[in-house]
Amino acid sequence: MSEKNASVVRSLLDRQGTTFAADAGIKLRNTPQPLYQLLVLSHLLSARIRSDIAVASARALFQAGMRTPRRMAEADWQQRVDALGEGGYRRYDERTATQLGEAAELVNRDYRGDLRRMREAGDPGELLQEITGIGPSGVHIFLREAQGVWPEFAPYFDRKAQQGAERLGLPTSPESLGRLVNEADLPRLAAALVRVALHADAAREVRAAA
């Protein structure tokens, strides 16, 4: 890695290197509860709504007790709507409340509440899209963050993360980006690059400090 790229990466991780899961209070491990919470967060982040609102709404759902697919399915529709509203997720709250309930029922029914069973059953990139509310964007979000605990997907840098790399003058291929940090920091780098892609001021701040 060139000295210039190393300086940019250090500045990037220092300023933007918190994963979206960590922002939502998820301590991501390869266990059922945090993986399900990441699924919920990926669902919310994939909508056309600000990422900070999606993160706040995920926190509100979890604080209201909807931390597992069983608890999400047991909550009634209005409880889900209220929690989403508390997080500011109002534009899509009614539809999303319905989708979250349907998704939880599917995870309970097909995987007994444990997304590790989905990982064992086939390609999560395909199977995730069978879950209500998860499309290609939701898959990218989930796997960008999950690559830290599901290393077979690493290095995972989708088009949005690559746009952030391009904005900073870094290499853009997943393989090249994966060589810029150690394996444990891949989710942090991916999240930081997405923030840079979404916010031009973040890119300027990183470049100025590098």
Summary of the structure (lengths in Angstrom):
residues: 210
radius of gyration: 17.1
end to end distance: 14.6
largest distance: 54.3
contacts: 719
relative contact order: 0.16
helix: 70%
strand: 0%
